[in-house]
Amino acid sequence: MFTITDYYNLLDFKGDIFDAIQDYGMPFSELINGLYNNFIDNTTKADQQTAHNFFNASEASKRHVLDLVNMWAYDSISHGI
């Protein structure tokens, strides 16, 4: 099962996401929870399972999951979660 801890470990805290986290003005745990829920709501169970077993996944699967994590984080932030 893909957990919020799994999500947190995959999130890129550099660049725009880091800036948005600093500027958002909501408690960090609330922000992470919102990003996680948006990811869960918009990805397949297979992608979530790959994310959960990230370090055992193929390089292509890792890249795909990281792209999804970043895409949905940017989407969440840009639309106000």
mmCIF file of the N, C-alpha and C atoms, coordinates in Angstrom:
data_MODEL
# 
_entry.id   MODEL 
# 
loop_
_atom_site.group_PDB 
_atom_site.id 
_atom_site.type_symbol 
_atom_site.label_atom_id 
_atom_site.label_alt_id 
_atom_site.label_comp_id 
_atom_site.label_asym_id 
_atom_site.label_entity_id 
_atom_site.label_seq_id 
_atom_site.pdbx_PDB_ins_code 
_atom_site.Cartn_x 
_atom_site.Cartn_y 
_atom_site.Cartn_z 
_atom_site.occupancy 
_atom_site.B_iso_or_equiv 
_atom_site.pdbx_formal_charge 
_atom_site.auth_seq_id 
_atom_site.auth_comp_id 
_atom_site.auth_asym_id 
_atom_site.auth_atom_id 
_atom_site.pdbx_PDB_model_num 
ATOM 1   N N  . MET A 1 1  ? 0.842  -1.173 0.000   1.00 0.00 ? 1  MET A N  1 
ATOM 2   C CA . MET A 1 1  ? 0.000  0.000  0.000   1.00 0.00 ? 1  MET A CA 1 
ATOM 3   C C  . MET A 1 1  ? 0.896  1.249  0.000   1.00 0.00 ? 1  MET A C  1 
ATOM 4   N N  . PHE A 1 2  ? 0.592  2.164  -0.864  1.00 0.00 ? 2  PHE A N  1 
ATOM 5   C CA . PHE A 1 2  ? 1.334  3.412  -0.990  1.00 0.00 ? 2  PHE A CA 1 
ATOM 6   C C  . PHE A 1 2  ? 0.913  4.354  0.127   1.00 0.00 ? 2  PHE A C  1 
ATOM 7   N N  . THR A 1 3  ? 1.860  4.766  0.943   1.00 0.00 ? 3  THR A N  1 
ATOM 8   C CA . THR A 1 3  ? 1.552  5.590  2.113   1.00 0.00 ? 3  THR A CA 1 
ATOM 9   C C  . THR A 1 3  ? 2.009  7.035  1.915   1.00 0.00 ? 3  THR A C  1 
ATOM 10  N N  . ILE A 1 4  ? 1.580  7.885  2.814   1.00 0.00 ? 4  ILE A N  1 
ATOM 11  C CA . ILE A 1 4  ? 2.002  9.278  2.756   1.00 0.00 ? 4  ILE A CA 1 
ATOM 12  C C  . ILE A 1 4  ? 3.514  9.381  2.977   1.00 0.00 ? 4  ILE A C  1 
ATOM 13  N N  . THR A 1 5  ? 4.083  8.475  3.746   1.00 0.00 ? 5  THR A N  1 
ATOM 14  C CA . THR A 1 5  ? 5.534  8.453  3.941   1.00 0.00 ? 5  THR A CA 1 
ATOM 15  C C  . THR A 1 5  ? 6.241  8.117  2.636   1.00 0.00 ? 5  THR A C  1 
ATOM 16  N N  . ASP A 1 6  ? 5.706  7.153  1.896   1.00 0.00 ? 6  ASP A N  1 
ATOM 17  C CA . ASP A 1 6  ? 6.263  6.834  0.571   1.00 0.00 ? 6  ASP A CA 1 
ATOM 18  C C  . ASP A 1 6  ? 6.242  8.079  -0.309  1.00 0.00 ? 6  ASP A C  1 
ATOM 19  N N  . TYR A 1 7  ? 5.108  8.769  -0.297  1.00 0.00 ? 7  TYR A N  1 
ATOM 20  C CA . TYR A 1 7  ? 4.952  9.964  -1.121  1.00 0.00 ? 7  TYR A CA 1 
ATOM 21  C C  . TYR A 1 7  ? 5.969  11.027 -0.727  1.00 0.00 ? 7  TYR A C  1 
ATOM 22  N N  . TYR A 1 8  ? 6.059  11.285 0.557   1.00 0.00 ? 8  TYR A N  1 
ATOM 23  C CA . TYR A 1 8  ? 6.990  12.299 1.066   1.00 0.00 ? 8  TYR A CA 1 
ATOM 24  C C  . TYR A 1 8  ? 8.422  11.985 0.616   1.00 0.00 ? 8  TYR A C  1 
ATOM 25  N N  . ASN A 1 9  ? 8.802  10.717 0.655   1.00 0.00 ? 9  ASN A N  1 
ATOM 26  C CA . ASN A 1 9  ? 10.158 10.325 0.274   1.00 0.00 ? 9  ASN A CA 1 
ATOM 27  C C  . ASN A 1 9  ? 10.428 10.520 -1.219  1.00 0.00 ? 9  ASN A C  1 
ATOM 28  N N  . LEU A 1 10 ? 9.398  10.541 -2.043  1.00 0.00 ? 10 LEU A N  1 
ATOM 29  C CA . LEU A 1 10 ? 9.571  10.700 -3.488  1.00 0.00 ? 10 LEU A CA 1 
ATOM 30  C C  . LEU A 1 10 ? 9.451  12.147 -3.947  1.00 0.00 ? 10 LEU A C  1 
ATOM 31  N N  . LEU A 1 11 ? 8.877  12.998 -3.124  1.00 0.00 ? 11 LEU A N  1 
ATOM 32  C CA . LEU A 1 11 ? 8.636  14.378 -3.521  1.00 0.00 ? 11 LEU A CA 1 
ATOM 33  C C  . LEU A 1 11 ? 9.952  15.139 -3.645  1.00 0.00 ? 11 LEU A C  1 
ATOM 34  N N  . ASP A 1 12 ? 10.070 15.888 -4.720  1.00 0.00 ? 12 ASP A N  1 
ATOM 35  C CA . ASP A 1 12 ? 11.265 16.687 -4.983  1.00 0.00 ? 12 ASP A CA 1 
ATOM 36  C C  . ASP A 1 12 ? 11.112 18.029 -4.276  1.00 0.00 ? 12 ASP A C  1 
ATOM 37  N N  . PHE A 1 13 ? 11.924 18.258 -3.267  1.00 0.00 ? 13 PHE A N  1 
ATOM 38  C CA . PHE A 1 13 ? 11.820 19.486 -2.497  1.00 0.00 ? 13 PHE A CA 1 
ATOM 39  C C  . PHE A 1 13 ? 12.733 20.582 -3.040  1.00 0.00 ? 13 PHE A C  1 
ATOM 40  N N  . LYS A 1 14 ? 12.986 20.540 -4.343  1.00 0.00 ? 14 LYS A N  1 
ATOM 41  C CA . LYS A 1 14 ? 13.803 21.574 -4.982  1.00 0.00 ? 14 LYS A CA 1 
ATOM 42  C C  . LYS A 1 14 ? 12.916 22.379 -5.931  1.00 0.00 ? 14 LYS A C  1 
ATOM 43  N N  . GLY A 1 15 ? 13.430 23.479 -6.388  1.00 0.00 ? 15 GLY A N  1 
ATOM 44  C CA . GLY A 1 15 ? 12.760 24.260 -7.434  1.00 0.00 ? 15 GLY A CA 1 
ATOM 45  C C  . GLY A 1 15 ? 11.412 24.796 -7.032  1.00 0.00 ? 15 GLY A C  1 
ATOM 46  N N  . ASP A 1 16 ? 10.469 24.716 -7.977  1.00 0.00 ? 16 ASP A N  1 
ATOM 47  C CA . ASP A 1 16 ? 9.152  25.319 -7.799  1.00 0.00 ? 16 ASP A CA 1 
ATOM 48  C C  . ASP A 1 16 ? 8.375  24.725 -6.633  1.00 0.00 ? 16 ASP A C  1 
ATOM 49  N N  . ILE A 1 17 ? 8.492  23.419 -6.434  1.00 0.00 ? 17 ILE A N  1 
ATOM 50  C CA . ILE A 1 17 ? 7.754  22.798 -5.328  1.00 0.00 ? 17 ILE A CA 1 
ATOM 51  C C  . ILE A 1 17 ? 8.264  23.345 -3.997  1.00 0.00 ? 17 ILE A C  1 
ATOM 52  N N  . PHE A 1 18 ? 9.564  23.434 -3.857  1.00 0.00 ? 18 PHE A N  1 
ATOM 53  C CA . PHE A 1 18 ? 10.138 23.967 -2.621  1.00 0.00 ? 18 PHE A CA 1 
ATOM 54  C C  . PHE A 1 18 ? 9.699  25.413 -2.406  1.00 0.00 ? 18 PHE A C  1 
ATOM 55  N N  . ASP A 1 19 ? 9.744  26.220 -3.450  1.00 0.00 ? 19 ASP A N  1 
ATOM 56  C CA . ASP A 1 19 ? 9.316  27.618 -3.344  1.00 0.00 ? 19 ASP A CA 1 
ATOM 57  C C  . ASP A 1 19 ? 7.854  27.712 -2.938  1.00 0.00 ? 19 ASP A C  1 
ATOM 58  N N  . ALA A 1 20 ? 7.015  26.880 -3.544  1.00 0.00 ? 20 ALA A N  1 
ATOM 59  C CA . ALA A 1 20 ? 5.584  26.901 -3.227  1.00 0.00 ? 20 ALA A CA 1 
ATOM 60  C C  . ALA A 1 20 ? 5.340  26.467 -1.789  1.00 0.00 ? 20 ALA A C  1 
ATOM 61  N N  . ILE A 1 21 ? 6.074  25.470 -1.335  1.00 0.00 ? 21 ILE A N  1 
ATOM 62  C CA . ILE A 1 21 ? 5.920  25.018 0.049   1.00 0.00 ? 21 ILE A CA 1 
ATOM 63  C C  . ILE A 1 21 ? 6.271  26.149 1.004   1.00 0.00 ? 21 ILE A C  1 
ATOM 64  N N  . GLN A 1 22 ? 7.323  26.870 0.714   1.00 0.00 ? 22 GLN A N  1 
ATOM 65  C CA . GLN A 1 22 ? 7.724  27.977 1.572   1.00 0.00 ? 22 GLN A CA 1 
ATOM 66  C C  . GLN A 1 22 ? 6.714  29.121 1.528   1.00 0.00 ? 22 GLN A C  1 
ATOM 67  N N  . ASP A 1 23 ? 6.120  29.366 0.370   1.00 0.00 ? 23 ASP A N  1 
ATOM 68  C CA . ASP A 1 23 ? 5.235  30.517 0.181   1.00 0.00 ? 23 ASP A CA 1 
ATOM 69  C C  . ASP A 1 23 ? 3.756  30.214 0.438   1.00 0.00 ? 23 ASP A C  1 
ATOM 70  N N  . TYR A 1 24 ? 3.395  28.962 0.582   1.00 0.00 ? 24 TYR A N  1 
ATOM 71  C CA . TYR A 1 24 ? 1.981  28.599 0.588   1.00 0.00 ? 24 TYR A CA 1 
ATOM 72  C C  . TYR A 1 24 ? 1.233  29.102 1.810   1.00 0.00 ? 24 TYR A C  1 
ATOM 73  N N  . GLY A 1 25 ? 1.894  29.133 2.958   1.00 0.00 ? 25 GLY A N  1 
ATOM 74  C CA . GLY A 1 25 ? 1.264  29.679 4.148   1.00 0.00 ? 25 GLY A CA 1 
ATOM 75  C C  . GLY A 1 25 ? 0.335  28.734 4.886   1.00 0.00 ? 25 GLY A C  1 
ATOM 76  N N  . MET A 1 26 ? 0.411  27.446 4.615   1.00 0.00 ? 26 MET A N  1 
ATOM 77  C CA . MET A 1 26 ? -0.381 26.489 5.369   1.00 0.00 ? 26 MET A CA 1 
ATOM 78  C C  . MET A 1 26 ? 0.578  25.560 6.098   1.00 0.00 ? 26 MET A C  1 
ATOM 79  N N  . PRO A 1 27 ? 0.124  24.895 7.128   1.00 0.00 ? 27 PRO A N  1 
ATOM 80  C CA . PRO A 1 27 ? 1.000  23.971 7.841   1.00 0.00 ? 27 PRO A CA 1 
ATOM 81  C C  . PRO A 1 27 ? 1.565  22.916 6.883   1.00 0.00 ? 27 PRO A C  1 
ATOM 82  N N  . PHE A 1 28 ? 2.832  22.614 7.075   1.00 0.00 ? 28 PHE A N  1 
ATOM 83  C CA . PHE A 1 28 ? 3.524  21.688 6.178   1.00 0.00 ? 28 PHE A CA 1 
ATOM 84  C C  . PHE A 1 28 ? 2.801  20.344 6.089   1.00 0.00 ? 28 PHE A C  1 
ATOM 85  N N  . SER A 1 29 ? 2.375  19.804 7.212   1.00 0.00 ? 29 SER A N  1 
ATOM 86  C CA . SER A 1 29 ? 1.709  18.496 7.194   1.00 0.00 ? 29 SER A CA 1 
ATOM 87  C C  . SER A 1 29 ? 0.405  18.549 6.402   1.00 0.00 ? 29 SER A C  1 
ATOM 88  N N  . GLU A 1 30 ? -0.305 19.661 6.487   1.00 0.00 ? 30 GLU A N  1 
ATOM 89  C CA . GLU A 1 30 ? -1.555 19.825 5.728   1.00 0.00 ? 30 GLU A CA 1 
ATOM 90  C C  . GLU A 1 30 ? -1.266 19.898 4.227   1.00 0.00 ? 30 GLU A C  1 
ATOM 91  N N  . LEU A 1 31 ? -0.202 20.598 3.861   1.00 0.00 ? 31 LEU A N  1 
ATOM 92  C CA . LEU A 1 31 ? 0.187  20.692 2.459   1.00 0.00 ? 31 LEU A CA 1 
ATOM 93  C C  . LEU A 1 31 ? 0.562  19.326 1.905   1.00 0.00 ? 31 LEU A C  1 
ATOM 94  N N  . ILE A 1 32 ? 1.391  18.589 2.628   1.00 0.00 ? 32 ILE A N  1 
ATOM 95  C CA . ILE A 1 32 ? 1.812  17.264 2.174   1.00 0.00 ? 32 ILE A CA 1 
ATOM 96  C C  . ILE A 1 32 ? 0.610  16.334 2.057   1.00 0.00 ? 32 ILE A C  1 
ATOM 97  N N  . ASN A 1 33 ? -0.296 16.408 3.016   1.00 0.00 ? 33 ASN A N  1 
ATOM 98  C CA . ASN A 1 33 ? -1.495 15.575 2.970   1.00 0.00 ? 33 ASN A CA 1 
ATOM 99  C C  . ASN A 1 33 ? -2.338 15.898 1.735   1.00 0.00 ? 33 ASN A C  1 
ATOM 100 N N  . GLY A 1 34 ? -2.477 17.182 1.406   1.00 0.00 ? 34 GLY A N  1 
ATOM 101 C CA . GLY A 1 34 ? -3.229 17.575 0.213   1.00 0.00 ? 34 GLY A CA 1 
ATOM 102 C C  . GLY A 1 34 ? -2.572 17.091 -1.064  1.00 0.00 ? 34 GLY A C  1 
ATOM 103 N N  . LEU A 1 35 ? -1.252 17.218 -1.138  1.00 0.00 ? 35 LEU A N  1 
ATOM 104 C CA . LEU A 1 35 ? -0.523 16.736 -2.319  1.00 0.00 ? 35 LEU A CA 1 
ATOM 105 C C  . LEU A 1 35 ? -0.671 15.231 -2.459  1.00 0.00 ? 35 LEU A C  1 
ATOM 106 N N  . TYR A 1 36 ? -0.535 14.522 -1.362  1.00 0.00 ? 36 TYR A N  1 
ATOM 107 C CA . TYR A 1 36 ? -0.666 13.060 -1.358  1.00 0.00 ? 36 TYR A CA 1 
ATOM 108 C C  . TYR A 1 36 ? -2.058 12.638 -1.823  1.00 0.00 ? 36 TYR A C  1 
ATOM 109 N N  . ASN A 1 37 ? -3.088 13.268 -1.279  1.00 0.00 ? 37 ASN A N  1 
ATOM 110 C CA . ASN A 1 37 ? -4.455 12.901 -1.659  1.00 0.00 ? 37 ASN A CA 1 
ATOM 111 C C  . ASN A 1 37 ? -4.721 13.154 -3.135  1.00 0.00 ? 37 ASN A C  1 
ATOM 112 N N  . ASN A 1 38 ? -4.193 14.243 -3.670  1.00 0.00 ? 38 ASN A N  1 
ATOM 113 C CA . ASN A 1 38 ? -4.361 14.524 -5.090  1.00 0.00 ? 38 ASN A CA 1 
ATOM 114 C C  . ASN A 1 38 ? -3.662 13.454 -5.933  1.00 0.00 ? 38 ASN A C  1 
ATOM 115 N N  . PHE A 1 39 ? -2.475 13.037 -5.509  1.00 0.00 ? 39 PHE A N  1 
ATOM 116 C CA . PHE A 1 39 ? -1.755 11.977 -6.213  1.00 0.00 ? 39 PHE A CA 1 
ATOM 117 C C  . PHE A 1 39 ? -2.563 10.679 -6.192  1.00 0.00 ? 39 PHE A C  1 
ATOM 118 N N  . ILE A 1 40 ? -3.081 10.302 -5.034  1.00 0.00 ? 40 ILE A N  1 
ATOM 119 C CA . ILE A 1 40 ? -3.869 9.072  -4.903  1.00 0.00 ? 40 ILE A CA 1 
ATOM 120 C C  . ILE A 1 40 ? -5.122 9.130  -5.771  1.00 0.00 ? 40 ILE A C  1 
ATOM 121 N N  . ASP A 1 41 ? -5.779 10.269 -5.787  1.00 0.00 ? 41 ASP A N  1 
ATOM 122 C CA . ASP A 1 41 ? -7.021 10.418 -6.549  1.00 0.00 ? 41 ASP A CA 1 
ATOM 123 C C  . ASP A 1 41 ? -6.798 10.383 -8.062  1.00 0.00 ? 41 ASP A C  1 
ATOM 124 N N  . ASN A 1 42 ? -5.578 10.654 -8.511  1.00 0.00 ? 42 ASN A N  1 
ATOM 125 C CA . ASN A 1 42 ? -5.349 10.829 -9.944  1.00 0.00 ? 42 ASN A CA 1 
ATOM 126 C C  . ASN A 1 42 ? -4.354 9.854  -10.563 1.00 0.00 ? 42 ASN A C  1 
ATOM 127 N N  . THR A 1 43 ? -3.998 8.810  -9.833  1.00 0.00 ? 43 THR A N  1 
ATOM 128 C CA . THR A 1 43 ? -3.090 7.805  -10.383 1.00 0.00 ? 43 THR A CA 1 
ATOM 129 C C  . THR A 1 43 ? -3.688 6.418  -10.217 1.00 0.00 ? 43 THR A C  1 
ATOM 130 N N  . THR A 1 44 ? -3.160 5.498  -10.997 1.00 0.00 ? 44 THR A N  1 
ATOM 131 C CA . THR A 1 44 ? -3.661 4.125  -10.940 1.00 0.00 ? 44 THR A CA 1 
ATOM 132 C C  . THR A 1 44 ? -3.072 3.387  -9.743  1.00 0.00 ? 44 THR A C  1 
ATOM 133 N N  . LYS A 1 45 ? -3.734 2.314  -9.357  1.00 0.00 ? 45 LYS A N  1 
ATOM 134 C CA . LYS A 1 45 ? -3.215 1.456  -8.279  1.00 0.00 ? 45 LYS A CA 1 
ATOM 135 C C  . LYS A 1 45 ? -1.853 0.891  -8.669  1.00 0.00 ? 45 LYS A C  1 
ATOM 136 N N  . ALA A 1 46 ? -1.663 0.597  -9.937  1.00 0.00 ? 46 ALA A N  1 
ATOM 137 C CA . ALA A 1 46 ? -0.372 0.060  -10.398 1.00 0.00 ? 46 ALA A CA 1 
ATOM 138 C C  . ALA A 1 46 ? 0.739  1.091  -10.196 1.00 0.00 ? 46 ALA A C  1 
ATOM 139 N N  . ASP A 1 47 ? 0.462  2.350  -10.526 1.00 0.00 ? 47 ASP A N  1 
ATOM 140 C CA . ASP A 1 47 ? 1.460  3.403  -10.311 1.00 0.00 ? 47 ASP A CA 1 
ATOM 141 C C  . ASP A 1 47 ? 1.735  3.596  -8.826  1.00 0.00 ? 47 ASP A C  1 
ATOM 142 N N  . GLN A 1 48 ? 0.703  3.510  -8.019  1.00 0.00 ? 48 GLN A N  1 
ATOM 143 C CA . GLN A 1 48 ? 0.886  3.648  -6.578  1.00 0.00 ? 48 GLN A CA 1 
ATOM 144 C C  . GLN A 1 48 ? 1.714  2.489  -6.015  1.00 0.00 ? 48 GLN A C  1 
ATOM 145 N N  . GLN A 1 49 ? 1.486  1.299  -6.524  1.00 0.00 ? 49 GLN A N  1 
ATOM 146 C CA . GLN A 1 49 ? 2.260  0.134  -6.079  1.00 0.00 ? 49 GLN A CA 1 
ATOM 147 C C  . GLN A 1 49 ? 3.721  0.274  -6.499  1.00 0.00 ? 49 GLN A C  1 
ATOM 148 N N  . THR A 1 50 ? 3.951  0.762  -7.713  1.00 0.00 ? 50 THR A N  1 
ATOM 149 C CA . THR A 1 50 ? 5.322  1.007  -8.160  1.00 0.00 ? 50 THR A CA 1 
ATOM 150 C C  . THR A 1 50 ? 5.988  2.044  -7.270  1.00 0.00 ? 50 THR A C  1 
ATOM 151 N N  . ALA A 1 51 ? 5.255  3.079  -6.909  1.00 0.00 ? 51 ALA A N  1 
ATOM 152 C CA . ALA A 1 51 ? 5.798  4.109  -6.027  1.00 0.00 ? 51 ALA A CA 1 
ATOM 153 C C  . ALA A 1 51 ? 6.132  3.527  -4.651  1.00 0.00 ? 51 ALA A C  1 
ATOM 154 N N  . HIS A 1 52 ? 5.287  2.633  -4.171  1.00 0.00 ? 52 HIS A N  1 
ATOM 155 C CA . HIS A 1 52 ? 5.525  2.000  -2.873  1.00 0.00 ? 52 HIS A CA 1 
ATOM 156 C C  . HIS A 1 52 ? 6.785  1.139  -2.908  1.00 0.00 ? 52 HIS A C  1 
ATOM 157 N N  . ASN A 1 53 ? 6.994  0.429  -3.998  1.00 0.00 ? 53 ASN A N  1 
ATOM 158 C CA . ASN A 1 53 ? 8.162  -0.439 -4.167  1.00 0.00 ? 53 ASN A CA 1 
ATOM 159 C C  . ASN A 1 53 ? 9.211  0.233  -5.048  1.00 0.00 ? 53 ASN A C  1 
ATOM 160 N N  . PHE A 1 54 ? 9.343  1.521  -4.906  1.00 0.00 ? 54 PHE A N  1 
ATOM 161 C CA . PHE A 1 54 ? 10.139 2.346  -5.802  1.00 0.00 ? 54 PHE A CA 1 
ATOM 162 C C  . PHE A 1 54 ? 11.555 1.825  -6.012  1.00 0.00 ? 54 PHE A C  1 
ATOM 163 N N  . PHE A 1 55 ? 12.235 1.465  -4.965  1.00 0.00 ? 55 PHE A N  1 
ATOM 164 C CA . PHE A 1 55 ? 13.644 1.107  -5.091  1.00 0.00 ? 55 PHE A CA 1 
ATOM 165 C C  . PHE A 1 55 ? 13.861 -0.255 -5.733  1.00 0.00 ? 55 PHE A C  1 
ATOM 166 N N  . ASN A 1 56 ? 12.800 -1.034 -5.884  1.00 0.00 ? 56 ASN A N  1 
ATOM 167 C CA . ASN A 1 56 ? 12.889 -2.316 -6.582  1.00 0.00 ? 56 ASN A CA 1 
ATOM 168 C C  . ASN A 1 56 ? 12.369 -2.228 -8.019  1.00 0.00 ? 56 ASN A C  1 
ATOM 169 N N  . ALA A 1 57 ? 11.907 -1.063 -8.414  1.00 0.00 ? 57 ALA A N  1 
ATOM 170 C CA . ALA A 1 57 ? 11.323 -0.879 -9.750  1.00 0.00 ? 57 ALA A CA 1 
ATOM 171 C C  . ALA A 1 57 ? 12.415 -0.682 -10.801 1.00 0.00 ? 57 ALA A C  1 
ATOM 172 N N  . SER A 1 58 ? 12.027 -0.894 -12.047 1.00 0.00 ? 58 SER A N  1 
ATOM 173 C CA . SER A 1 58 ? 12.964 -0.641 -13.150 1.00 0.00 ? 58 SER A CA 1 
ATOM 174 C C  . SER A 1 58 ? 13.200 0.862  -13.267 1.00 0.00 ? 58 SER A C  1 
ATOM 175 N N  . GLU A 1 59 ? 14.257 1.223  -13.964 1.00 0.00 ? 59 GLU A N  1 
ATOM 176 C CA . GLU A 1 59 ? 14.571 2.646  -14.141 1.00 0.00 ? 59 GLU A CA 1 
ATOM 177 C C  . GLU A 1 59 ? 13.441 3.374  -14.870 1.00 0.00 ? 59 GLU A C  1 
ATOM 178 N N  . ALA A 1 60 ? 12.848 2.744  -15.866 1.00 0.00 ? 60 ALA A N  1 
ATOM 179 C CA . ALA A 1 60 ? 11.749 3.367  -16.607 1.00 0.00 ? 60 ALA A CA 1 
ATOM 180 C C  . ALA A 1 60 ? 10.540 3.593  -15.691 1.00 0.00 ? 60 ALA A C  1 
ATOM 181 N N  . SER A 1 61 ? 10.254 2.618  -14.838 1.00 0.00 ? 61 SER A N  1 
ATOM 182 C CA . SER A 1 61 ? 9.138  2.752  -13.906 1.00 0.00 ? 61 SER A CA 1 
ATOM 183 C C  . SER A 1 61 ? 9.410  3.835  -12.871 1.00 0.00 ? 61 SER A C  1 
ATOM 184 N N  . LYS A 1 62 ? 10.639 3.904  -12.397 1.00 0.00 ? 62 LYS A N  1 
ATOM 185 C CA . LYS A 1 62 ? 11.002 4.960  -11.445 1.00 0.00 ? 62 LYS A CA 1 
ATOM 186 C C  . LYS A 1 62 ? 10.797 6.334  -12.058 1.00 0.00 ? 62 LYS A C  1 
ATOM 187 N N  . ARG A 1 63 ? 11.268 6.516  -13.290 1.00 0.00 ? 63 ARG A N  1 
ATOM 188 C CA . ARG A 1 63 ? 11.132 7.802  -13.974 1.00 0.00 ? 63 ARG A CA 1 
ATOM 189 C C  . ARG A 1 63 ? 9.660  8.150  -14.146 1.00 0.00 ? 63 ARG A C  1 
ATOM 190 N N  . HIS A 1 64 ? 8.858  7.168  -14.562 1.00 0.00 ? 64 HIS A N  1 
ATOM 191 C CA . HIS A 1 64 ? 7.421  7.380  -14.758 1.00 0.00 ? 64 HIS A CA 1 
ATOM 192 C C  . HIS A 1 64 ? 6.758  7.834  -13.450 1.00 0.00 ? 64 HIS A C  1 
ATOM 193 N N  . VAL A 1 65 ? 7.059  7.159  -12.359 1.00 0.00 ? 65 VAL A N  1 
ATOM 194 C CA . VAL A 1 65 ? 6.456  7.495  -11.067 1.00 0.00 ? 65 VAL A CA 1 
ATOM 195 C C  . VAL A 1 65 ? 6.914  8.877  -10.608 1.00 0.00 ? 65 VAL A C  1 
ATOM 196 N N  . LEU A 1 66 ? 8.191  9.186  -10.747 1.00 0.00 ? 66 LEU A N  1 
ATOM 197 C CA . LEU A 1 66 ? 8.671  10.513 -10.348 1.00 0.00 ? 66 LEU A CA 1 
ATOM 198 C C  . LEU A 1 66 ? 8.029  11.609 -11.191 1.00 0.00 ? 66 LEU A C  1 
ATOM 199 N N  . ASP A 1 67 ? 7.830  11.334 -12.470 1.00 0.00 ? 67 ASP A N  1 
ATOM 200 C CA . ASP A 1 67 ? 7.138  12.311 -13.323 1.00 0.00 ? 67 ASP A CA 1 
ATOM 201 C C  . ASP A 1 67 ? 5.716  12.539 -12.833 1.00 0.00 ? 67 ASP A C  1 
ATOM 202 N N  . LEU A 1 68 ? 5.027  11.457 -12.435 1.00 0.00 ? 68 LEU A N  1 
ATOM 203 C CA . LEU A 1 68 ? 3.663  11.594 -11.908 1.00 0.00 ? 68 LEU A CA 1 
ATOM 204 C C  . LEU A 1 68 ? 3.651  12.356 -10.588 1.00 0.00 ? 68 LEU A C  1 
ATOM 205 N N  . VAL A 1 69 ? 4.575  12.026 -9.702  1.00 0.00 ? 69 VAL A N  1 
ATOM 206 C CA . VAL A 1 69 ? 4.646  12.714 -8.410  1.00 0.00 ? 69 VAL A CA 1 
ATOM 207 C C  . VAL A 1 69 ? 4.824  14.211 -8.630  1.00 0.00 ? 69 VAL A C  1 
ATOM 208 N N  . ASN A 1 70 ? 5.779  14.563 -9.466  1.00 0.00 ? 70 ASN A N  1 
ATOM 209 C CA . ASN A 1 70 ? 6.047  15.978 -9.706  1.00 0.00 ? 70 ASN A CA 1 
ATOM 210 C C  . ASN A 1 70 ? 4.897  16.660 -10.442 1.00 0.00 ? 70 ASN A C  1 
ATOM 211 N N  . MET A 1 71 ? 4.329  15.981 -11.438 1.00 0.00 ? 71 MET A N  1 
ATOM 212 C CA . MET A 1 71 ? 3.235  16.573 -12.196 1.00 0.00 ? 71 MET A CA 1 
ATOM 213 C C  . MET A 1 71 ? 2.041  16.877 -11.283 1.00 0.00 ? 71 MET A C  1 
ATOM 214 N N  . TRP A 1 72 ? 1.632  15.919 -10.447 1.00 0.00 ? 72 TRP A N  1 
ATOM 215 C CA . TRP A 1 72 ? 0.471  16.134 -9.599  1.00 0.00 ? 72 TRP A CA 1 
ATOM 216 C C  . TRP A 1 72 ? 0.766  17.097 -8.463  1.00 0.00 ? 72 TRP A C  1 
ATOM 217 N N  . ALA A 1 73 ? 2.010  17.173 -8.016  1.00 0.00 ? 73 ALA A N  1 
ATOM 218 C CA . ALA A 1 73 ? 2.366  18.171 -7.001  1.00 0.00 ? 73 ALA A CA 1 
ATOM 219 C C  . ALA A 1 73 ? 2.257  19.573 -7.591  1.00 0.00 ? 73 ALA A C  1 
ATOM 220 N N  . TYR A 1 74 ? 2.817  19.762 -8.796  1.00 0.00 ? 74 TYR A N  1 
ATOM 221 C CA . TYR A 1 74 ? 2.708  21.068 -9.457  1.00 0.00 ? 74 TYR A CA 1 
ATOM 222 C C  . TYR A 1 74 ? 1.252  21.423 -9.713  1.00 0.00 ? 74 TYR A C  1 
ATOM 223 N N  . ASP A 1 75 ? 0.466  20.435 -10.149 1.00 0.00 ? 75 ASP A N  1 
ATOM 224 C CA . ASP A 1 75 ? -0.944 20.660 -10.409 1.00 0.00 ? 75 ASP A CA 1 
ATOM 225 C C  . ASP A 1 75 ? -1.666 21.087 -9.120  1.00 0.00 ? 75 ASP A C  1 
ATOM 226 N N  . SER A 1 76 ? -1.395 20.377 -8.051  1.00 0.00 ? 76 SER A N  1 
ATOM 227 C CA . SER A 1 76 ? -2.033 20.692 -6.772  1.00 0.00 ? 76 SER A CA 1 
ATOM 228 C C  . SER A 1 76 ? -1.706 22.096 -6.318  1.00 0.00 ? 76 SER A C  1 
ATOM 229 N N  . ILE A 1 77 ? -0.420 22.434 -6.399  1.00 0.00 ? 77 ILE A N  1 
ATOM 230 C CA . ILE A 1 77 ? 0.020  23.741 -5.928  1.00 0.00 ? 77 ILE A CA 1 
ATOM 231 C C  . ILE A 1 77 ? -0.537 24.846 -6.806  1.00 0.00 ? 77 ILE A C  1 
ATOM 232 N N  . SER A 1 78 ? -0.484 24.652 -8.120  1.00 0.00 ? 78 SER A N  1 
ATOM 233 C CA . SER A 1 78 ? -0.938 25.707 -9.023  1.00 0.00 ? 78 SER A CA 1 
ATOM 234 C C  . SER A 1 78 ? -2.442 25.935 -8.952  1.00 0.00 ? 78 SER A C  1 
ATOM 235 N N  . HIS A 1 79 ? -3.201 24.922 -8.522  1.00 0.00 ? 79 HIS A N  1 
ATOM 236 C CA . HIS A 1 79 ? -4.649 25.074 -8.400  1.00 0.00 ? 79 HIS A CA 1 
ATOM 237 C C  . HIS A 1 79 ? -5.095 25.232 -6.948  1.00 0.00 ? 79 HIS A C  1 
ATOM 238 N N  . GLY A 1 80 ? -4.146 25.506 -6.081  1.00 0.00 ? 80 GLY A N  1 
ATOM 239 C CA . GLY A 1 80 ? -4.503 25.760 -4.677  1.00 0.00 ? 80 GLY A CA 1 
ATOM 240 C C  . GLY A 1 80 ? -4.911 24.547 -3.901  1.00 0.00 ? 80 GLY A C  1 
ATOM 241 N N  . ILE A 1 81 ? -4.390 23.399 -4.298  1.00 0.00 ? 81 ILE A N  1 
ATOM 242 C CA . ILE A 1 81 ? -4.692 22.115 -3.665  1.00 0.00 ? 81 ILE A CA 1 
ATOM 243 C C  . ILE A 1 81 ? -6.183 21.979 -3.551  1.00 0.00 ? 81 ILE A C  1 
# 
